[in-house]
Amino acid sequence: MNPSRTITIIGGGLAGCEAAWQAVRRNCRVRLLDMKPHVYSPAHSSPLLAELVCSNSLRSNDVESAVGLLKEEMRRLDSLLMQVAAKTEVPAGKALAVDREKFAAGITAILENHPLVEIQRQEVRDLPPPVDTTTILATGPLTSEAMVNSLVRLTGQEGLAFYDAIAPIVVAESLNREIVYQKSRYDDGPGDYLNCPMDRETYLHFIEELARADYVPLRPFEEPHYFEGCLPVEVLCARGPETLRYGPMKPVGLPDPKTGYEPYAVVQLRKENREGTTYNMVGFQTKLTYAEQKRIFRLIPGMEQVEFARLGSIHRNTFVCAPLLLQPTLQLKSRPDLFLAGQLSGVEGYVESAAMGLLAGINAARLSNGQQPVVPPTETAMGALIRHLTESDPDHFQPSNVNFGLFPAWETKIPKKQRGRQRAEMSLAALQRWQEELAAKLTDNLPLR
């Protein structure tokens, strides 16, 4: 069968790459446009596609958690990102983390060598007109001002914006292993994380210095609307002296093997690559100045002489008011030939962004092939995200990670300990039925597993 007409995808991040893969699986040609290496956003530094910038963690791999369930759904829908993640995984306890360089290189190589994919390295500043093609806009949370203005002109709606921060990465050999110990929370044995323990006096001194530190100011016209799930460490500190101890510096389940006791507070470090040469400071996204990051983070026990492979920074996230603008198929209400995918659509997180790219790719291919776009069942994690995007109150809409609070309410009372397993069983059964219904109608070729 000859490939159907070409789908244009703007943006080579996680969502754009996943969308491209789903489209070519359905016999569509893809023209993937990415501005790197000619233009870089403030958070990007690699010319590779699917660059991970904030963390190498794709979060929990437990299918009884909402994000673990979402990843399993994506695997059953033949996700490219989940395939490559499995091949480039690094130890991270119960989480799925990847070697960022190998992950991006793997995805780039697959798409560059696919006969139905044409990759063009160029910046796109305006939305293409509604001609004889289907377009997926997946430019991500750092969409350029020019593209945002183009989207606003089309929709007549002002975009929403908030601010996100990324955590520093440290060089492993610069850590003091006489102080730092290896352990995952609650697990026996060494575990996958490095832990920097603090006693009470050290912790109080640390938060005192953090509270009076210099940080990168926002410009006069910018208003700080941070995503609650990724708050800068200094913002958390400002909420009270115990906030960090009950957040990213929680010591529970991490006894120091030298003493057998839990420290007063702990800074955790997670592998950035398989070799373990660099580590990410877990939960330490920040907008401190570079000089202050070096000064204050070297107050952490075991990090007195630490070298930084990358310092933290702050960047803008842009997204649309999805309940006003999007159909459940991820098509714009005002222009059905245009799909939005990734964080721009109003989700938060790597996995969620890729999942929206997956659905946009499926539906763009269906539209190009003369078929009706589809919506996953509401019982699934993907369906729960779509429900959040399209059924939330537009006046109070904010991006969200996938969580069980987005799923339909229980029809009967379920014991708390059984809810994760029940959600997983219901979701995967609904997904299976959905795939079988599509296959029975001969309208798709989704894999049945």
VEXDREN-2710 file (C-alpha; in Angstrom, 1 decimal):
% VEXDREN-2710
k/r/px/py/pz
1/MET/0.0/0.0/0.0
2/ASN/1.4/3.4/-0.9
3/PRO/1.7/5.8/2.1
4/SER/-1.1/8.4/2.5
5/ARG/-0.5/12.1/2.4
6/THR/2.2/13.7/4.5
7/ILE/1.6/14.8/8.1
8/THR/3.5/17.9/9.3
9/ILE/4.8/17.7/12.9
10/ILE/6.3/20.9/14.4
11/GLY/8.6/20.1/17.3
12/GLY/11.0/17.2/17.9
13/GLY/10.6/16.7/21.6
14/LEU/9.0/13.6/23.2
15/ALA/5.5/14.4/22.0
16/GLY/6.6/15.2/18.4
17/CYS/8.7/12.1/18.1
18/GLU/6.0/9.8/19.6
19/ALA/3.4/11.3/17.2
20/ALA/5.7/10.7/14.3
21/TRP/6.2/7.1/15.2
22/GLN/2.5/6.5/15.5
23/ALA/1.8/8.2/12.2
24/VAL/4.3/6.1/10.2
25/ARG/3.0/2.9/11.8
26/ARG/-0.3/3.8/10.1
27/ASN/1.4/4.2/6.7
28/CYS/1.6/8.0/6.7
29/ARG/4.6/10.1/5.6
30/VAL/5.8/12.5/8.2
31/ARG/7.7/15.8/7.9
32/LEU/9.2/16.5/11.3
33/LEU/10.3/20.1/11.8
34/ASP/12.7/20.9/14.7
35/MET/14.6/24.1/15.2
36/LYS/17.7/22.6/16.8
37/PRO/20.7/23.0/16.2
38/HIS/20.0/26.3/14.6
39/VAL/18.0/27.7/17.6
40/TYR/18.0/26.4/21.2
41/SER/15.5/27.2/24.0
42/PRO/16.9/28.3/27.4
43/ALA/16.6/24.7/28.7
44/HIS/18.0/22.7/25.7
45/SER/21.6/22.0/24.8
46/SER/21.7/18.9/22.6
47/PRO/21.0/18.7/18.8
48/LEU/19.3/15.3/19.3
49/LEU/15.6/14.8/19.2
50/ALA/13.6/13.8/22.3
51/GLU/16.0/15.6/24.6
52/LEU/15.2/15.3/28.3
53/VAL/16.1/18.5/30.1
54/CYS/14.7/18.5/33.7
55/SER/15.4/14.9/34.9
56/ASN/16.2/11.5/33.5
57/SER/13.3/10.0/35.5
58/LEU/10.1/8.9/33.9
59/ARG/8.8/8.3/37.5
60/SER/7.2/5.2/38.9
61/ASN/7.2/1.9/37.0
62/ASP/4.6/0.4/39.3
63/VAL/1.4/-0.3/37.2
64/GLU/-0.6/0.3/40.3
65/SER/0.4/3.9/40.3
66/ALA/-1.2/6.3/37.9
67/VAL/2.0/7.2/35.9
68/GLY/3.1/3.5/35.9
69/LEU/-0.3/2.6/34.5
70/LEU/0.0/5.3/31.8
71/LYS/3.4/3.9/30.8
72/GLU/1.9/0.4/30.5
73/GLU/-0.9/1.7/28.3
74/MET/1.7/3.3/26.1
75/ARG/3.6/0.1/25.8
76/ARG/0.5/-1.7/24.7
77/LEU/0.0/0.9/22.0
78/ASP/3.5/0.3/20.8
79/SER/5.1/3.5/22.1
80/LEU/8.5/4.3/20.6
81/LEU/9.6/6.2/23.7
82/MET/8.8/3.2/26.0
83/GLN/10.7/0.9/23.7
84/VAL/13.8/3.1/23.7
85/ALA/13.5/3.7/27.5
86/ALA/13.6/0.0/28.1
87/LYS/16.9/-0.2/26.2
88/THR/18.5/2.7/27.9
89/GLU/17.3/2.3/31.4
90/VAL/19.5/3.1/34.4
91/PRO/18.9/1.8/38.0
92/ALA/16.5/4.1/40.0
93/GLY/14.7/1.9/42.5
94/LYS/11.1/1.5/41.5
95/ALA/11.2/4.4/39.0
96/LEU/12.0/4.2/35.3
97/ALA/15.1/6.4/34.6
98/VAL/17.1/6.4/31.5
99/ASP/20.6/7.4/30.3
100/ARG/19.5/10.7/28.7
101/GLU/22.1/10.8/26.0
102/LYS/21.5/7.2/24.9
103/PHE/17.8/7.7/25.1
104/ALA/17.7/10.8/22.8
105/ALA/20.3/9.2/20.4
106/GLY/18.3/6.1/20.1
107/ILE/15.1/7.9/19.2
108/THR/16.9/10.2/16.8
109/ALA/18.5/7.3/15.0
110/ILE/15.2/5.4/14.6
111/LEU/13.4/8.4/13.1
112/GLU/16.3/9.6/11.0
113/ASN/16.6/6.2/9.3
114/HIS/12.8/5.6/8.8
115/PRO/11.9/5.7/5.1
116/LEU/8.6/7.5/5.8
117/VAL/10.2/10.3/8.0
118/GLU/11.7/13.5/6.6
119/ILE/13.4/15.6/9.3
120/GLN/14.0/19.3/8.6
121/ARG/16.1/21.3/10.9
122/GLN/14.4/24.7/10.9
123/GLU/12.5/27.1/13.1
124/VAL/8.8/27.5/12.4
125/ARG/7.5/30.8/13.7
126/ASP/3.9/30.6/12.3
127/LEU/1.3/28.0/12.0
128/PRO/0.9/26.6/8.5
129/PRO/-2.3/27.5/6.7
130/PRO/-5.1/24.9/6.5
131/VAL/-4.0/23.4/3.2
132/ASP/-4.2/19.8/2.0
133/THR/-2.3/18.4/5.0
134/THR/-2.7/17.6/8.7
135/THR/-0.5/19.3/11.3
136/ILE/0.5/18.5/14.8
137/LEU/1.9/21.3/16.9
138/ALA/4.2/19.8/19.6
139/THR/6.6/22.7/20.3
140/GLY/6.6/22.1/24.1
141/PRO/6.5/24.3/27.2
142/LEU/9.1/26.7/25.7
143/THR/7.1/27.5/22.6
144/SER/8.6/30.7/21.1
145/GLU/6.8/34.0/21.5
146/ALA/6.2/34.1/17.7
147/MET/4.5/30.8/17.6
148/VAL/2.4/31.6/20.7
149/ASN/1.3/34.8/19.0
150/SER/0.4/32.8/15.9
151/LEU/-1.7/30.4/18.0
152/VAL/-3.4/33.3/19.8
153/ARG/-4.3/34.9/16.5
154/LEU/-5.9/31.6/15.4
155/THR/-7.8/30.8/18.6
156/GLY/-8.7/34.3/19.8
157/GLN/-7.7/33.1/23.3
158/GLU/-4.8/34.2/25.4
159/GLY/-2.4/31.4/26.3
160/LEU/-1.7/30.7/30.0
161/ALA/1.9/30.7/31.3
162/PHE/3.7/29.5/34.4
163/TYR/7.3/28.9/35.3
164/ASP/9.2/25.7/35.8
165/ALA/12.7/25.1/37.1
166/ILE/15.3/22.3/36.5
167/ALA/17.6/20.7/39.1
168/PRO/21.5/20.7/39.0
169/ILE/23.5/17.7/38.0
170/VAL/26.7/16.9/39.9
171/VAL/29.8/14.9/39.0
172/ALA/29.9/11.6/41.0
173/GLU/33.7/11.5/41.6
174/SER/33.5/14.9/43.3
175/LEU/31.3/13.6/46.1
176/ASN/32.7/12.6/49.5
177/ARG/31.8/9.0/49.7
178/GLU/32.9/8.9/53.3
179/ILE/29.8/10.9/54.1
180/VAL/27.4/10.0/51.2
181/TYR/25.8/6.6/51.4
182/GLN/23.9/4.5/48.9
183/LYS/20.3/3.5/49.6
184/SER/16.8/3.5/48.2
185/ARG/13.9/4.5/50.6
186/TYR/12.8/1.5/52.7
187/ASP/14.7/-1.0/50.6
188/ASP/17.2/-3.4/52.0
189/GLY/20.7/-3.4/50.5
190/PRO/22.5/-0.5/48.9
191/GLY/19.7/0.8/46.6
192/ASP/20.0/3.0/43.6
193/TYR/20.2/6.5/45.2
194/LEU/23.1/8.4/46.9
195/ASN/22.1/10.1/50.1
196/CYS/23.7/13.2/51.8
197/PRO/22.7/13.1/55.4
198/MET/22.1/16.2/57.6
199/ASP/21.8/16.6/61.3
200/ARG/19.5/19.3/62.8
201/GLU/22.1/22.0/63.1
202/THR/23.3/21.5/59.5
203/TYR/19.8/21.5/58.2
204/LEU/18.9/24.7/60.0
205/HIS/22.0/26.4/58.7
206/PHE/21.3/25.2/55.2
207/ILE/17.7/26.6/55.1
208/GLU/18.9/29.8/56.6
209/GLU/21.4/30.4/53.8
210/LEU/18.8/29.2/51.2
211/ALA/16.3/31.7/52.6
212/ARG/18.6/34.7/52.2
213/ALA/20.2/33.6/48.8
214/ASP/20.1/35.6/45.6
215/TYR/18.0/34.2/42.8
216/VAL/17.3/35.1/39.2
217/PRO/14.5/37.7/39.2
218/LEU/11.6/37.5/36.9
219/ARG/11.2/40.3/34.4
220/PRO/8.8/43.1/35.5
221/PHE/5.9/41.9/33.3
222/GLU/6.2/38.2/34.4
223/GLU/4.1/36.7/37.1
224/PRO/5.4/33.6/38.9
225/HIS/2.8/30.8/38.5
226/TYR/4.8/27.7/39.4
227/PHE/3.6/24.2/38.9
228/GLU/2.9/22.7/42.3
229/GLY/4.5/19.4/41.4
230/CYS/7.9/21.0/40.5
231/LEU/8.4/24.0/42.9
232/PRO/11.8/25.6/43.2
233/VAL/13.6/24.5/46.3
234/GLU/13.8/28.1/47.6
235/VAL/10.0/28.5/47.2
236/LEU/9.4/25.4/49.3
237/CYS/11.9/26.7/51.9
238/ALA/9.9/30.0/52.1
239/ARG/6.8/28.0/53.1
240/GLY/8.3/27.1/56.5
241/PRO/11.3/25.6/58.1
242/GLU/9.9/22.0/58.1
243/THR/8.6/22.1/54.5
244/LEU/11.8/20.6/52.9
245/ARG/12.0/17.9/55.6
246/TYR/8.6/16.7/54.6
247/GLY/9.3/17.1/50.9
248/PRO/12.4/16.5/48.8
249/MET/14.6/16.2/51.9
250/LYS/12.5/13.7/53.7
251/PRO/14.7/11.2/55.7
252/VAL/12.1/8.6/56.4
253/GLY/13.2/5.1/55.3
254/LEU/16.8/6.1/54.7
255/PRO/18.8/5.2/57.8
256/ASP/22.5/5.9/57.6
257/PRO/24.3/2.5/57.6
258/LYS/27.1/4.1/59.6
259/THR/24.8/4.9/62.5
260/GLY/21.7/2.8/61.9
261/TYR/19.5/5.9/62.5
262/GLU/17.6/8.1/60.2
263/PRO/19.3/11.6/59.6
264/TYR/17.4/14.7/60.4
265/ALA/17.2/15.5/56.7
266/VAL/18.6/13.9/53.5
267/VAL/19.4/15.2/50.0
268/GLN/19.0/12.4/47.5
269/LEU/21.0/12.0/44.2
270/ARG/19.8/9.9/41.3
271/LYS/21.9/8.5/38.5
272/GLU/21.9/10.5/35.2
273/ASN/23.6/7.8/33.2
274/ARG/24.3/4.1/33.2
275/GLU/28.0/4.6/34.1
276/GLY/27.0/6.6/37.2
277/THR/29.4/9.4/36.4
278/THR/26.8/12.1/37.0
279/TYR/23.8/12.5/39.4
280/ASN/20.7/14.6/39.5
281/MET/19.8/16.4/42.8
282/VAL/16.3/15.0/43.4
283/GLY/13.7/17.7/44.0
284/PHE/16.2/20.5/43.9
285/GLN/14.9/22.4/40.9
286/THR/15.9/26.0/41.5
287/LYS/16.0/29.6/40.3
288/LEU/19.0/30.6/42.4
289/THR/21.8/32.4/40.6
290/TYR/24.7/30.1/39.5
291/ALA/27.0/31.6/42.1
292/GLU/24.5/31.0/44.9
293/GLN/23.9/27.4/43.8
294/LYS/27.5/26.7/44.1
295/ARG/27.8/28.3/47.5
296/ILE/24.7/26.9/49.1
297/PHE/24.6/23.4/47.7
298/ARG/28.2/22.9/48.8
299/LEU/27.0/23.3/52.3
300/ILE/25.3/19.9/51.9
301/PRO/27.4/17.2/53.7
302/GLY/29.3/15.1/51.2
303/MET/29.0/17.9/48.5
304/GLU/31.6/20.3/50.0
305/GLN/33.9/20.0/46.9
306/VAL/31.2/19.0/44.4
307/GLU/31.6/19.8/40.7
308/PHE/28.5/20.7/38.8
309/ALA/27.9/19.1/35.3
310/ARG/24.9/21.4/35.0
311/LEU/23.5/24.1/37.2
312/GLY/19.8/24.6/37.7
313/SER/17.8/27.2/35.9
314/ILE/14.3/28.6/35.5
315/HIS/12.2/28.6/32.3
316/ARG/8.8/29.5/31.1
317/ASN/6.1/26.9/30.4
318/THR/3.4/27.8/28.0
319/PHE/0.1/25.9/27.5
320/VAL/-3.4/26.6/26.1
321/CYS/-6.6/26.7/28.0
322/ALA/-7.6/23.2/26.8
323/PRO/-11.2/23.1/28.0
324/LEU/-11.9/26.1/25.7
325/LEU/-9.9/25.2/22.7
326/LEU/-9.4/21.4/22.4
327/GLN/-11.7/18.5/21.3
328/PRO/-11.1/15.2/23.1
329/THR/-9.3/14.0/20.0
330/LEU/-6.7/16.8/20.6
331/GLN/-7.9/18.7/17.5
332/LEU/-8.5/22.4/17.8
333/LYS/-12.2/23.2/17.9
334/SER/-11.6/26.1/15.5
335/ARG/-9.4/24.1/13.1
336/PRO/-9.8/20.3/13.1
337/ASP/-6.8/19.8/10.8
338/LEU/-4.5/21.1/13.6
339/PHE/-3.7/18.9/16.6
340/LEU/-1.9/20.0/19.8
341/ALA/0.3/17.5/21.6
342/GLY/2.7/17.5/24.6
343/GLN/2.8/20.0/27.4
344/LEU/1.4/22.7/25.1
345/SER/-1.9/20.8/25.3
346/GLY/-2.1/21.3/29.0
347/VAL/-0.5/18.2/30.6
348/GLU/2.5/18.2/32.9
349/GLY/5.4/15.7/32.8
350/TYR/7.5/13.7/30.3
351/VAL/5.3/10.7/30.3
352/GLU/2.0/12.7/30.0
353/SER/3.5/14.8/27.2
354/ALA/4.6/11.7/25.2
355/ALA/1.1/10.1/25.8
356/MET/-0.6/13.1/24.2
357/GLY/1.9/12.9/21.3
358/LEU/0.9/9.2/20.9
359/LEU/-2.8/10.0/20.7
360/ALA/-2.2/13.0/18.4
361/GLY/-0.2/10.8/16.1
362/ILE/-2.9/8.1/16.0
363/ASN/-5.6/10.6/15.3
364/ALA/-3.7/12.7/12.7
365/ALA/-3.0/9.5/10.8
366/ARG/-6.6/8.4/11.0
367/LEU/-7.7/11.8/9.7
368/SER/-5.2/11.6/6.9
369/ASN/-6.4/8.1/6.0
370/GLY/-10.1/9.2/5.9
371/GLN/-11.0/7.7/9.2
372/GLN/-12.6/9.2/12.3
373/PRO/-10.3/10.3/15.1
374/VAL/-10.8/8.3/18.3
375/VAL/-10.8/9.0/22.1
376/PRO/-9.5/6.4/24.6
377/PRO/-12.0/5.1/27.3
378/THR/-12.3/7.3/30.3
379/GLU/-11.3/4.3/32.5
380/THR/-7.8/4.5/31.1
381/ALA/-5.0/6.8/32.2
382/MET/-4.9/8.4/28.8
383/GLY/-8.7/8.9/28.9
384/ALA/-8.4/10.4/32.3
385/LEU/-5.9/13.0/31.0
386/ILE/-8.1/13.8/28.0
387/ARG/-11.0/14.3/30.4
388/HIS/-8.9/16.7/32.5
389/LEU/-8.0/18.7/29.4
390/THR/-11.5/19.0/28.0
391/GLU/-13.9/18.9/30.9
392/SER/-12.1/21.1/33.5
393/ASP/-13.4/24.5/34.5
394/PRO/-11.8/26.9/32.0
395/ASP/-11.6/29.6/34.6
396/HIS/-9.4/27.5/36.9
397/PHE/-7.6/25.2/34.5
398/GLN/-4.0/24.2/35.3
399/PRO/-1.7/21.6/33.8
400/SER/-1.7/18.3/35.7
401/ASN/0.3/15.1/35.9
402/VAL/-1.7/11.9/35.6
403/ASN/-3.2/10.9/39.0
404/PHE/-6.0/8.7/40.2
405/GLY/-8.0/11.8/41.1
406/LEU/-8.6/12.4/37.4
407/PHE/-10.2/9.0/36.9
408/PRO/-14.0/8.4/37.1
409/ALA/-15.3/8.1/40.7
410/TRP/-15.7/4.6/42.1
411/GLU/-19.2/3.2/41.8
412/THR/-18.7/1.1/44.9
413/LYS/-16.5/1.5/47.9
414/ILE/-13.1/0.0/47.3
415/PRO/-10.5/-0.5/50.2
416/LYS/-7.7/2.0/49.8
417/LYS/-5.0/-0.7/49.5
418/GLN/-6.8/-2.3/46.6
419/ARG/-7.5/0.8/44.6
420/GLY/-4.3/0.9/42.6
421/ARG/-4.7/-2.7/41.5
422/GLN/-8.3/-2.3/40.7
423/ARG/-7.6/0.8/38.6
424/ALA/-4.9/-1.0/36.7
425/GLU/-7.2/-4.0/36.0
426/MET/-10.1/-1.8/34.9
427/SER/-7.9/0.4/32.7
428/LEU/-6.0/-2.3/30.9
429/ALA/-9.2/-4.3/30.3
430/ALA/-10.9/-1.1/28.8
431/LEU/-7.9/-0.5/26.7
432/GLN/-7.9/-4.1/25.4
433/ARG/-11.6/-3.8/24.5
434/TRP/-11.0/-0.5/22.7
435/GLN/-8.2/-2.0/20.6
436/GLU/-10.3/-5.0/19.7
437/GLU/-13.3/-2.8/18.7
438/LEU/-11.1/-0.8/16.4
439/ALA/-9.5/-3.9/14.9
440/ALA/-12.9/-5.5/14.4
441/LYS/-14.1/-2.5/12.4
442/LEU/-10.9/-2.7/10.3
443/THR/-10.2/0.9/11.0
444/ASP/-6.8/0.5/12.7
445/ASN/-4.0/-1.9/13.2
446/LEU/-3.2/-1.3/16.9
447/PRO/-1.4/-4.3/18.4
448/LEU/-3.5/-6.7/20.5
449/ARG/-1.6/-7.9/23.6
END
